[in-house]
Structure formats: C-alpha cells, structure tokens
Amino acid sequence: MTTESLYVVKRTFVDPKNPAEPTFNVALPATFTDLKAAKNEARATLIKEGYDPDFFSEYDVNDNSKEWKHGDGVVVYAQGPADELFKVEINTVPKSFEPQADSTGRVQTPLYHVLQTIIEYDSDRSGSQRYSIVEGTYTSSEIAQEEGLRVLLDGNVTKEDFVEYNEYLDGAEGPFGADVIIHAVKEGGQNVLVSVISNR
C-alpha cells in the first residue's frame, strides 16, 4: 500500500530548570513510510538512547489500551527525576519524493527536515513553554532551505508583519545555532525559529 505521507519520529527533551535558560533539544532519529512502524520505533526511542524506564518518575506509552492525556501524535511521555520532560511524537509530512525504504518502511535516503519551533515568550518569559513541528522533509539541504524560507510567509503574511525577522543563510551561523535559518518575533513577543536538521 502506497501512502502520500511520511512519518517522522521526533524526540523532544526539555529541562526547565537549567540555570541559564531552559534546555530544549529535538532529535529526528527516523522517518518511515509506514505509520505502524513509526509508532513502534517511537516506543523504543528512549530505550535506544540508553534510558531505562525505571529512571523516570513517570513513563507513559500510548499503546491504544487507555485514554491518552498527553496530546495527539505523542507516543511516549516521560518525566525525569528533576522534572526533565521527554516526549516522542510522530509528525506527519507530505511526501515530496519517492523514498528508498527498507522492509519495515524506514527511509534509508539521507534527509533534511524543516523544523519550526514556537517559543511562547508572550505567556512565559522563561522560554520554557515551547513546541516544535516538522514542516517538511526533503532529500537535499538546498531544497529544505528554500522550503524553510517559505514556512512563515504563506498566504498574505510578509516579513513586515513581524516585529523582527532575521535570516541566517550562506553558512553564516546566527545566535541561535548552526541549524537555524530564520528567527522571527511576532507582535506580543512570541518567537519563532525555523531550522534545517539533517538526519545524517
């Protein structure tokens, strides 16, 4: 059965008690053409990263056997002993190329993902309230960067609609890290980062 979508496994780590500023780390370890296989990978992600479920004060896995309270797309929700938060989710993106996949549906092609991260400074000045979504998955960094530059400018939205809008291109690393190609600030203080992340 063919599908028009790809399923990206996304692991998010948040440490709200970091003394400098909240630590927020996103990894995209695997992409699949098959949703069931993606969910199986998501359930195993933290264990593959070396975590023992007993390490967590809360470790909840969505196996469809109970009411789920941690949001759509979330497969694993875990809290560490110092309130660190781990989430493993599935983000669905349109298929923009014909992927090479193994027998499980895991894509073998090197990939570049466009990731949008929203930081809710308007409601939480600490910056710990933030979330991200994979906007698209591509086979070259050039295509991903081109598509990433369009993420915030769809419809009638222009750069001038933001209080601040900065692009970091041509290999110039900005203040938000090597992967970030756009930093924008909306009226009210909400910050948006657009990144291109390789799975290699």
C-alpha positions, 0 to 999 in steps of 0.5 A: 500500500502506497501512502502520500505521507511520511512519518517522522519520529521526533524526540523532544527533551526539555529541562526547565530548570537549567540555570541559564535558560531552559534546555530544549533539544529535538532529535529526528532519529527516523522517518518511515513510510509506514505509520505502524512502524513509526509508532513502534520505533517511537516506543523504543526511542528512549530505550535506544538512547540508553534510558531505562524506564525505571529512571523516570518518575513517570513513563507513559506509552500510548499503546491504544489500551487507555485514554491518552492525556498527553496530546495527539501524535505523542507516543511516549511521555516521560518525566525525569527525576528533576522534572526533565520532560521527554516526549516522542511524537510522530509528525506527519509530512507530505511526501515530496519524493519517492523514498528508498525504504527498507522492509519495515518502511524506514527511509534509508535516503539521507534527509533534511527536515524543516523544523519550526519551533514556537517559543511562547515568550508572550505567556512565559518569559522563561522560554520554557513553554515551547513546541516544535513541528516538522514542516517538511522533509526533503532529500537535499539541504538546498531544497529544505532551505528554500522550503524553510524560507517559505514556512512563515510567509504563506498566504498574505503574511510578509516579513513586515508583519513581524516585529523582527525577522532575521535570516541566517543563510550562506553558512553564516551561523546566527545566535541561535545555532548552526541549524537555524535559518530564520528567527522571527518575533511576532507582535506580543513577543512570541518567537519563532525559529525555523531550522534545517536538521539533517538526519545524517 
